[in-house]
Structures are given as C-alpha cells and as structure tokens.
C-alpha cells in the first residue's frame, strides 16, 4: 500500500494566516479512494462549508478512476468531512466570525489506509502580508545558497 501520498495546498499558506489545524476523515466512494492512491487529486480550489450542521468540502477535484466502469464518481462533488461533534461545533462558531474561513491544507493517506484531509481555520492575508511572505522566502533562498558556498 502506497503511504507517501501527500497532496498539499501551497496556495492556502500564501493566501491565509492559519490559526487552527484539524485532521478530518472524508466520506468517499470506492473509485475516489483508488484515484487518491494514484495521486490524482487537486485541492487548490477547494473550500469547506457547513450545510445542515455537517461540514462539507467543495470543489475538491478527484479525477475519475481510469479502471472504473459506469460506477465511476463525479469529479467535483461535495464530500462530507468526518469530525467529532465537539470539533464541528467549535469550527462552526469560529467560522461564523468575520474574516475567518475553513480551508483544506493537505490531503493524505493515513497509516491505516484511510484518506484524511488536514483543514485549517484561516484568516485572509492583506496584500502587504503577501509581499512580506515573498520577501521572507527570497531571503531564505539567498541564505541557503550562501550556506552551500
């Protein structure tokens, strides 16, 4: 079993300040988990929302399984996230605050073979914060180059 599947949402770390992180299970169909194990998923456009007190991830693209017949799944359907009631309640109350949102950070396969989604309670960055992030990244790259010489 391939356990090195780790699909990261790099855009989320650039666009948001991450305040809290949670690990959530995902309710998937058989062809979806097979596609994830092949590494054919994209979480860059995904976001989380509450519908009837359940947390859903939307726009999570899981490519259709190549060996699936007519039982194949829809690529961008809404998927239920599995968290404890306490975590859901906390996320729902904090998510309603102004400027806070819930974003997927990473999709991975656990040791037991289940697909997990790391989600974060996030606050949007301003433009100057994004520029500061780029400056920090550039200085880190320059320092690494200098250390290698």
C-alpha positions in Angstrom: 0.0 0.0 0.0 1.3 3.4 -1.0 1.5 5.7 2.0 3.6 8.5 0.6 0.5 10.3 -0.9 0.6 13.9 0.4 -1.1 16.5 -1.7 -0.5 20.0 -0.3 -2.4 23.2 -0.9 0.5 25.7 -1.2 -1.8 28.5 -2.2 -3.6 28.3 1.2 -0.4 29.1 3.1 0.2 32.1 0.8 -3.3 33.5 0.9 -4.2 32.9 4.6 -2.9 33.0 8.2 -3.6 29.6 9.6 -5.0 29.8 13.1 -6.0 26.2 14.0 -5.5 22.9 12.2 -7.7 19.8 12.3 -7.4 16.3 10.7 -10.8 15.2 9.2 -11.8 12.0 7.6 -13.6 12.1 4.2 -16.6 10.1 3.2 -15.6 8.7 -0.2 -16.7 6.2 -2.8 -14.6 3.3 -3.9 -13.3 4.8 -7.1 -12.4 8.0 -5.3 -10.1 6.4 -2.8 -8.4 4.5 -5.7 -7.9 7.7 -7.6 -6.4 9.4 -4.5 -4.0 6.5 -4.0 -2.9 7.1 -7.6 -2.2 10.7 -6.7 -4.9 12.1 -8.9 -6.4 14.8 -6.7 -6.2 18.6 -6.6 -7.2 20.7 -3.5 -6.1 24.1 -4.7 -9.6 25.4 -5.4 -11.3 23.5 -2.6 -13.1 25.1 0.4 -15.1 23.9 3.3 -18.7 25.0 4.2 -21.4 23.9 6.7 -24.6 22.5 5.3 -27.2 21.4 7.9 -24.6 21.2 10.7 -22.4 19.0 8.6 -19.0 20.1 7.3 -18.6 19.6 3.5 -15.6 20.1 1.3 -16.5 21.6 -2.1 -14.5 21.8 -5.4 -12.1 19.1 -4.3 -11.2 17.6 -7.6 -10.6 13.8 -7.6 -10.0 12.6 -11.1 -12.2 9.7 -12.4 -10.6 6.3 -11.8 -9.2 5.0 -15.1 -10.3 1.4 -14.5 -13.8 2.4 -13.1 -16.7 1.4 -15.3 -20.1 3.1 -15.2 -19.8 3.2 -11.4 -17.3 6.0 -11.6 -17.7 9.1 -9.4 -18.3 12.7 -10.3 -15.0 14.6 -10.1 -16.1 17.7 -8.1 -18.9 16.5 -6.0 -19.5 17.7 -2.4 -17.9 15.4 0.2 -18.8 15.1 3.9 -15.9 15.6 6.3 -15.9 13.4 9.4 -15.0 15.2 12.7 -16.2 14.9 16.3 -19.2 16.9 17.4 -17.1 19.0 19.6 -14.7 19.9 16.8 -17.6 20.6 14.4 -19.3 22.9 16.9 -16.1 24.8 17.6 -15.4 25.2 13.8 -18.9 26.3 13.2 -18.9 29.0 15.9 -15.4 30.2 14.9 -16.2 30.0 11.2 -19.0 32.5 11.6 -16.7 35.2 12.9 -15.9 38.0 10.5 -13.0 37.2 8.2 -12.5 33.6 9.2 -12.9 30.7 6.8 -12.1 26.9 6.7 -9.6 25.9 4.0 -8.2 22.4 3.2 -4.4 22.4 3.7 -3.4 18.8 2.7 -4.9 15.5 1.5 -3.1 12.3 2.6 -3.5 8.6 3.3 -3.2 7.6 7.0 -1.3 4.6 8.2 -4.5 2.6 8.3 -5.2 3.4 4.6 -7.9 6.0 5.1 -7.9 9.3 3.2 -7.6 12.2 5.6 -7.9 16.0 4.9 -6.0 18.5 7.0 -8.1 21.6 7.3 -7.3 24.9 8.9 -9.3 27.8 10.4 -7.8 30.7 8.5 -7.9 34.4 8.2 -7.2 36.1 4.9 -3.9 37.9 4.4 -3.7 41.5 3.2 -1.6 42.4 0.1 1.3 43.7 2.2 1.4 40.5 4.2 1.7 38.5 0.9 4.6 40.7 -0.2 6.2 40.2 3.2 5.9 36.4 2.7 7.5 36.6 -0.7 10.4 38.7 0.8 10.9 36.2 3.6 11.0 33.3 1.0 13.6 35.2 -1.2 15.9 35.9 1.8 15.7 32.2 2.9 16.7 31.1 -0.6 19.6 33.5 -0.7 20.8 32.3 2.8 20.6 28.7 1.7 22.7 29.5 -1.4 25.2 31.3 0.7 25.5 28.4 3.1 26.1 25.9 0.3 29.1 28.0 -1.0 
